[in-house]
Amino acid sequence: MASRNDRERPGSMRIGVFLPNWVGDVVMATPALRSLRHHVGAQAHLVGILRPYVADILTGASWFDTHIEYDRRTLRGVCRLISQLRRERLDTILLLTNSFSTALFARLSGAPRRIGFARHGRRALLTDALDEPRDGRVRRPRSAVDHYLDVVGVLGCPADSPRPSLATTPEEERAADGIWRQFGWTAGDPVILLNTGGAYGSAKTWPSARAAELARRLAYQQFPVLVLCGPAEREAARAICRLARHPRVVSLAEERLSLGVSKACIRRGRLLVTTDSGPRHLAAAFGVPTVTLFGPTDPRWSDNYHPAAMHLQRDLPCIACGQRVCPLAHQRCLRELSADLVLAAIRQLLQQTDARRWGQAG
């Protein structure tokens, strides 16, 4: 059996990491995961603890030796998770989540060290409780990237870069190859990706009529347009294609959807236009230029340090309200982001990244 001193060396530790529940947050956690892996080395055993629906985000990466998928909605799922955690005999659990429940699961796992932010009454469940920066009683806006780096920083992990990174698998790339062939595209075609929704709520959704106008005008400028969607957004993607009325505007609505396939499609896109949702962060991880349409959210909380990104947001009294559904029932924050405004941003970003090859949109 290993001695206590052996188990305390970074290279011999068994570390569990509770990952965030949102797609974009998992991507923003990758600088912390990368830093952790590099710091503890290949001899440490790292266990990712995550919800099943975000598992595909990390396929192709090598930060974890194994992972545990869990469902906390049922007593059976909770008991199974605690049993799995105890079998892992973890030395340390890092909580990149902020919930009370995950801190409780960490405490019940038997791990002697539990590191995370002291929010939602969980300070007593943590051995290393971090306090968020505040201005008086108000939390200071800061990127989730920095939040996660602070957690792994307790173990002495230096941050090599705050930029997210992801990988794809050969299977994911083959699936994306099939989609490109289906639409008659080649690897060099300047496909513009369009994402108008998000799991957060309707307040983040860019109206389909605006999206269709943008897609049609891009298509007339010889840009193929691929409308992205999740399972709950298929009809919205179909509606955008119907309204655009152009053969170069197509969608993933009829495809077998997965986060892995979305990753591979986004990786080969020329530029992404998106709301503040998961695809925005997937694009940042692959260095794809991105125009993000912000409405109810404050960009400071989700800065992913992407150098080829532009943010569009209206100057309104109600901006960045943080609500899932517009409380004023007008959603001016996104409705007033016109196709003209987005086209101007696309033009500028294309000029900055490779104007001589791709020309201008507009």
ZATORDREN-699972 format. One line per field, with one value per residue (C-alpha): residue in one letter; x, y, z. Coordinates in nm, 4 decimals, padded with zeros to 6 digits. Layout:
ZATORDREN-699972
residu	(A; ...)
x	(X; ...)
y	(Y; ...)
z	(Z; ...)
***
This chain:
ZATORDREN-699972
residu	(M; A; S; R; N; D; R; E; R; P; G; S; M; R; I; G; V; F; L; P; N; W; V; G; D; V; V; M; A; T; P; A; L; R; S; L; R; H; H; V; G; A; Q; A; H; L; V; G; I; L; R; P; Y; V; A; D; I; L; T; G; A; S; W; F; D; T; H; I; E; Y; D; R; R; T; L; R; G; V; C; R; L; I; S; Q; L; R; R; E; R; L; D; T; I; L; L; L; T; N; S; F; S; T; A; L; F; A; R; L; S; G; A; P; R; R; I; G; F; A; R; H; G; R; R; A; L; L; T; D; A; L; D; E; P; R; D; G; R; V; R; R; P; R; S; A; V; D; H; Y; L; D; V; V; G; V; L; G; C; P; A; D; S; P; R; P; S; L; A; T; T; P; E; E; E; R; A; A; D; G; I; W; R; Q; F; G; W; T; A; G; D; P; V; I; L; L; N; T; G; G; A; Y; G; S; A; K; T; W; P; S; A; R; A; A; E; L; A; R; R; L; A; Y; Q; Q; F; P; V; L; V; L; C; G; P; A; E; R; E; A; A; R; A; I; C; R; L; A; R; H; P; R; V; V; S; L; A; E; E; R; L; S; L; G; V; S; K; A; C; I; R; R; G; R; L; L; V; T; T; D; S; G; P; R; H; L; A; A; A; F; G; V; P; T; V; T; L; F; G; P; T; D; P; R; W; S; D; N; Y; H; P; A; A; M; H; L; Q; R; D; L; P; C; I; A; C; G; Q; R; V; C; P; L; A; H; Q; R; C; L; R; E; L; S; A; D; L; V; L; A; A; I; R; Q; L; L; Q; Q; T; D; A; R; R; W; G; Q; A; G)
x	(00.0000; 00.1279; 00.2439; 00.0748; 00.3722; 00.3504; -00.0197; 00.0362; 00.2829; 00.1048; 00.2120; 00.0476; -00.2767; -00.6284; -00.8271; -01.1922; -01.3297; -01.6990; -01.7574; -02.0138; -02.3582; -02.3706; -02.1961; -02.0292; -01.9104; -01.7499; -01.5589; -01.4552; -01.3266; -01.0784; -00.7929; -00.8225; -00.8336; -00.5326; -00.3409; -00.4321; -00.3208; 00.0094; 00.0775; 00.0035; 00.1534; 00.0625; 00.1056; -00.1821; -00.5261; -00.7863; -01.1586; -01.4108; -01.7506; -02.0101; -02.3656; -02.4177; -02.5287; -02.1937; -01.9727; -01.9210; -01.7617; -01.4454; -01.4179; -01.0791; -00.9088; -00.6760; -00.7185; -00.9054; -00.8107; -01.1733; -01.5044; -01.8257; -02.1563; -02.4341; -02.8010; -02.8989; -03.2703; -03.3449; -03.2441; -03.1079; -02.8856; -02.7545; -02.6787; -02.5023; -02.2879; -02.1815; -02.0959; -01.8842; -01.7025; -01.6204; -01.4839; -01.2480; -01.0851; -01.0140; -00.7604; -00.9053; -01.2225; -01.2262; -01.5686; -01.6082; -01.9776; -02.1379; -02.4262; -02.4784; -02.5588; -02.2226; -02.0398; -02.2480; -02.1652; -01.7971; -01.8232; -02.0004; -01.7392; -01.4828; -01.2287; -01.0182; -00.9734; -01.2566; -01.1887; -01.4406; -01.6091; -01.8057; -02.1437; -02.4967; -02.4214; -02.1597; -01.8555; -01.8763; -01.8628; -01.5329; -01.1809; -01.0582; -01.3336; -01.2630; -01.4327; -01.5310; -01.4109; -01.6754; -01.7374; -01.9056; -02.1853; -02.2057; -02.0148; -01.7605; -01.8193; -01.5413; -01.5020; -01.5896; -01.2513; -01.0802; -01.3218; -01.2201; -00.8501; -00.8748; -01.0057; -00.7213; -00.4795; -00.5247; -00.3215; -00.0488; -00.1495; -00.0131; -00.2326; -00.0520; -00.3254; -00.6855; -00.7945; -01.0191; -00.9139; -01.0964; -01.0374; -01.2460; -01.2424; -01.2037; -01.5679; -01.6863; -01.4807; -01.6190; -01.9726; -01.8956; -01.7336; -02.0618; -02.2587; -02.0197; -02.0526; -02.4308; -02.4445; -02.1865; -01.9172; -01.5415; -01.2915; -01.2107; -01.5640; -01.6236; -01.9202; -02.0836; -02.2362; -02.5487; -02.6810; -02.9813; -03.0983; -02.9677; -03.0691; -03.0711; -03.4166; -03.6157; -03.4661; -03.1421; -03.3038; -03.2434; -03.5680; -03.5910; -03.6878; -03.3657; -03.1603; -03.3234; -03.2550; -02.8905; -02.8590; -03.0206; -02.7939; -02.4851; -02.5966; -02.6343; -02.2735; -02.1706; -02.1340; -02.2853; -02.4798; -02.5258; -02.7872; -02.6892; -02.9436; -02.9948; -03.2708; -03.5167; -03.4309; -03.4925; -03.8149; -03.6549; -03.3697; -03.6193; -03.8094; -03.4933; -03.4253; -03.7849; -03.7790; -03.4373; -03.5592; -03.2113; -03.0482; -02.7218; -02.8985; -02.9246; -02.9493; -02.8690; -03.2371; -03.2656; -02.9333; -02.8551; -02.7460; -02.4737; -02.2314; -01.9464; -02.0790; -02.1482; -01.7873; -01.6556; -01.8869; -01.7962; -01.4239; -01.4334; -01.6549; -01.5214; -01.7117; -01.9870; -02.2745; -02.4302; -02.6166; -02.4395; -02.4634; -02.2562; -02.1548; -01.9892; -01.7418; -01.6920; -01.5871; -01.3451; -01.1807; -01.1119; -01.0134; -01.3143; -01.3971; -01.7177; -01.9789; -02.1845; -02.5242; -02.5712; -02.9035; -02.9935; -02.6389; -02.3318; -02.0306; -01.7933; -01.9175; -01.8414; -01.5310; -01.3480; -01.0447; -01.1025; -00.8873; -01.1083; -01.4400; -01.6801; -01.9634; -02.2840; -02.5129; -02.7698; -02.7410; -03.0736; -03.1817; -03.2828; -02.9758; -02.8112; -03.1133; -03.0112; -03.3651; -03.4467; -03.7680; -03.7902; -03.9732; -04.0893; -04.2190; -04.0494; -03.6998; -03.5659; -03.2110; -03.2001; -03.4806; -03.2937; -02.9805; -03.0565; -02.9157; -02.7396; -02.5610; -02.4538; -02.3379; -02.1187; -01.9602; -01.9046; -01.7431; -01.5084; -01.4133; -01.3468; -01.1306; -00.9331; -00.8809; -00.8406; -01.0093; -00.7924; -00.9077; -01.2706; -01.3724; -01.6438; -01.9949; -02.2583)
y	(00.0000; 00.3495; 00.5588; 00.8846; 01.0819; 00.8946; 00.9713; 01.3418; 01.3793; 01.5272; 01.2387; 00.9748; 01.1524; 01.0408; 01.3531; 01.3865; 01.6889; 01.7813; 01.9457; 02.2211; 02.1356; 02.3748; 02.3106; 02.6514; 02.6245; 02.2858; 02.4398; 02.7342; 02.4821; 02.3320; 02.5744; 02.4566; 02.0894; 02.1356; 02.3091; 02.0370; 01.7551; 01.9219; 01.9947; 01.6544; 01.4584; 01.1312; 00.9293; 01.0983; 00.9456; 01.2023; 01.1249; 01.3495; 01.3612; 01.4921; 01.4876; 01.2492; 01.5181; 01.7014; 01.3925; 01.4363; 01.7756; 01.6159; 01.3242; 01.3214; 01.4950; 01.3176; 01.5110; 01.2363; 00.8743; 00.7810; 00.9495; 00.9031; 01.0069; 01.0727; 01.1633; 01.3390; 01.3533; 01.0202; 00.8684; 00.5681; 00.7910; 00.9773; 00.6548; 00.5119; 00.8255; 00.8211; 00.4503; 00.5104; 00.8002; 00.5931; 00.3106; 00.5561; 00.6363; 00.9912; 01.2034; 01.5321; 01.6509; 01.9785; 02.1375; 02.3425; 02.3506; 02.5915; 02.3759; 02.2593; 01.9083; 01.8470; 01.9688; 01.7260; 01.4408; 01.5281; 01.5203; 01.1845; 01.0412; 01.0228; 01.2358; 01.4059; 01.7264; 01.9134; 02.2401; 02.4869; 02.8233; 02.8897; 02.9628; 02.8450; 02.7528; 02.4886; 02.6331; 02.3702; 02.0908; 02.2103; 02.1817; 02.4608; 02.7196; 03.0039; 03.3422; 03.5163; 03.8708; 04.1243; 04.4944; 04.5334; 04.2772; 04.2430; 03.9723; 04.1274; 04.0215; 03.7916; 03.5139; 03.1595; 03.0665; 03.2514; 03.1025; 02.7490; 02.8354; 02.9601; 02.6198; 02.4173; 02.6905; 02.5742; 02.2670; 02.4901; 02.4483; 02.7364; 02.8611; 02.8214; 03.0089; 03.1131; 03.0060; 02.6972; 02.3951; 02.0861; 01.7881; 01.5720; 01.1991; 01.0282; 00.9174; 01.2747; 01.3959; 01.1230; 01.2246; 01.5876; 01.4755; 01.3060; 01.6248; 01.8282; 01.5756; 01.5723; 01.9480; 01.9378; 02.1276; 02.0818; 02.1467; 02.4888; 02.6238; 02.9292; 02.7891; 03.0398; 02.8735; 03.0171; 02.9413; 03.1392; 02.9572; 02.8200; 02.5999; 02.8991; 03.0187; 03.2121; 03.5456; 03.4432; 03.3501; 03.5678; 03.5931; 03.3524; 03.6306; 03.8202; 03.5024; 03.4113; 03.7571; 03.7316; 03.3794; 03.4782; 03.7789; 03.5723; 03.3066; 03.5657; 03.6614; 03.2992; 03.1939; 02.8534; 02.8829; 02.5951; 02.6484; 02.4633; 02.3286; 02.1068; 01.8446; 02.1029; 02.3572; 02.1503; 02.3287; 02.6715; 02.5664; 02.4437; 02.7724; 02.9744; 02.7710; 02.8105; 03.1852; 03.2253; 03.0589; 02.9921; 02.6574; 02.7572; 02.7886; 02.4452; 02.3084; 02.0122; 01.9695; 01.6393; 01.4995; 01.2705; 01.5295; 01.5061; 01.7460; 01.5523; 01.6095; 01.9753; 02.0120; 01.8710; 02.0908; 02.4049; 02.3246; 02.3431; 02.6520; 02.9820; 03.1933; 03.1468; 03.3839; 03.2841; 03.3846; 03.3575; 02.9787; 02.6633; 02.6808; 03.0167; 02.8470; 02.5456; 02.7867; 02.9641; 02.6316; 02.5687; 02.9267; 02.9859; 03.3592; 03.4357; 03.7110; 03.6788; 03.8398; 03.9311; 04.0161; 03.9092; 03.8121; 04.0156; 03.9234; 03.9690; 03.6493; 03.4321; 03.5832; 03.2945; 03.5022; 03.4320; 03.6747; 03.6494; 03.7420; 04.0337; 04.1042; 04.2831; 04.4208; 04.7011; 04.9871; 04.9536; 05.0214; 04.6570; 04.5016; 04.2023; 04.1392; 03.7779; 03.6471; 03.3322; 03.4869; 03.8587; 04.0110; 04.3045; 04.0777; 04.2763; 04.1218; 04.4422; 04.3441; 04.0829; 04.2007; 04.5273; 04.3463; 04.3743; 04.1724; 04.4902; 04.5239; 04.1594; 04.1749; 04.4728; 04.2757; 03.9761; 04.1998; 04.3487; 04.0147; 03.8575; 04.1537; 04.1087; 03.7351; 03.6685; 03.9326; 03.8758; 03.5159; 03.5376; 03.8888; 04.0838; 03.9930; 04.2594)
z	(00.0000; -00.0819; 00.2117; 00.3030; 00.1698; -00.1621; -00.1938; -00.1274; -00.4153; -00.7218; -00.9423; -00.7223; -00.6332; -00.7176; -00.8046; -00.8956; -01.0780; -01.0720; -01.4112; -01.4795; -01.6143; -01.9132; -02.2452; -02.2564; -01.8961; -01.9604; -02.2508; -02.0330; -01.7779; -02.0256; -01.9433; -01.5815; -01.6850; -01.9105; -01.6324; -01.3826; -01.6109; -01.6882; -01.3219; -01.1706; -01.4585; -01.6211; -01.3012; -01.1199; -01.1686; -01.2757; -01.2703; -01.4455; -01.2725; -01.5137; -01.6432; -01.9386; -02.1842; -02.1702; -02.2057; -02.5821; -02.5292; -02.3942; -02.6378; -02.8078; -02.5134; -02.2709; -01.9480; -01.7604; -01.7022; -01.6444; -01.5847; -01.3892; -01.5407; -01.2932; -01.2658; -00.9451; -01.0275; -00.8578; -00.5243; -00.7098; -00.9210; -00.6165; -00.4267; -00.7312; -00.7635; -00.3987; -00.4238; -00.7355; -00.5725; -00.2646; -00.4792; -00.6477; -00.3089; -00.4171; -00.2305; -00.3572; -00.5240; -00.7161; -00.7548; -01.0721; -00.9868; -00.7393; -00.6157; -00.2586; -00.3808; -00.5499; -00.2395; -00.0327; -00.2725; -00.2409; 00.1396; 00.1354; -00.1015; 00.1779; -00.0100; 00.2596; 00.0575; -00.1147; -00.2990; -00.4361; -00.3962; -00.0776; -00.2306; -00.1520; 00.2093; 00.1347; 00.3155; 00.5928; 00.3349; 00.1875; 00.3259; 00.0983; 00.0561; -00.1849; -00.1683; -00.4910; -00.5495; -00.4531; -00.4637; -00.1303; -00.1228; -00.5009; -00.6874; -00.9206; -01.2853; -01.4014; -01.6513; -01.5505; -01.7025; -01.4175; -01.1641; -01.2646; -01.2789; -00.9201; -00.8081; -00.9620; -00.8522; -00.4927; -00.5938; -00.7347; -01.0993; -01.3099; -01.5933; -01.9263; -02.1148; -02.0466; -02.3948; -02.4170; -02.6209; -02.7447; -02.9699; -03.2000; -03.2613; -03.6001; -03.5749; -03.5203; -03.8146; -04.0409; -03.9467; -04.0328; -04.3600; -04.4487; -04.3815; -04.5972; -04.8822; -04.8486; -04.9049; -05.1835; -04.9917; -04.9947; -04.7175; -04.8612; -04.8805; -04.6540; -04.4624; -04.2268; -03.9213; -03.7643; -03.4157; -03.2922; -02.9790; -02.6528; -02.3631; -02.1257; -02.2342; -02.4923; -02.3834; -02.5562; -02.8884; -03.1951; -03.3984; -03.6922; -03.9340; -03.8536; -03.8873; -04.2196; -04.3624; -04.2618; -04.4051; -04.7362; -04.7822; -04.7019; -04.9477; -05.2243; -05.1534; -05.2261; -04.8629; -04.7799; -04.4520; -04.2079; -03.9363; -03.6195; -03.3740; -03.0741; -03.0503; -02.9144; -03.1862; -03.4996; -03.5943; -03.5472; -03.7785; -04.0385; -04.0126; -04.0799; -04.3942; -04.5156; -04.4600; -04.6239; -04.9446; -05.0815; -05.1681; -05.0015; -04.6632; -04.5011; -04.1477; -03.9257; -03.8393; -04.0286; -03.9065; -03.6160; -03.3625; -03.1023; -02.9406; -03.0994; -03.4510; -03.3689; -03.2553; -03.5816; -03.7920; -03.5995; -03.6209; -04.0024; -04.0272; -04.1631; -03.9108; -03.6531; -03.5774; -03.2480; -02.9390; -02.6028; -02.5866; -02.6093; -02.9793; -02.9104; -02.6777; -02.9032; -03.1778; -02.9434; -02.8570; -03.2273; -03.3122; -03.5408; -03.5755; -03.3892; -03.3805; -03.0617; -03.0094; -02.6433; -02.4829; -02.1284; -02.0286; -01.9366; -02.1566; -01.8634; -01.6977; -02.0016; -02.1619; -02.3289; -02.4331; -02.8030; -03.0062; -03.3171; -03.1577; -03.1783; -02.9345; -03.0349; -02.7645; -02.7597; -02.5123; -02.3318; -01.9717; -01.9316; -02.0945; -01.9250; -01.7030; -01.6539; -01.7062; -01.9043; -02.0406; -02.1201; -01.8188; -02.0334; -02.3121; -02.5904; -02.6129; -02.7667; -02.6724; -02.9508; -03.1800; -03.2365; -03.3518; -03.7240; -04.0122; -04.1298; -03.7965; -03.7936; -04.1566; -04.0749; -03.7905; -04.0183; -04.2775; -04.0209; -03.8690; -04.2084; -04.2999; -03.9793; -04.0215; -04.3951; -04.6109; -04.9157; -04.9497; -04.8519; -04.9548; -04.7845; -04.6788; -04.7190)
***
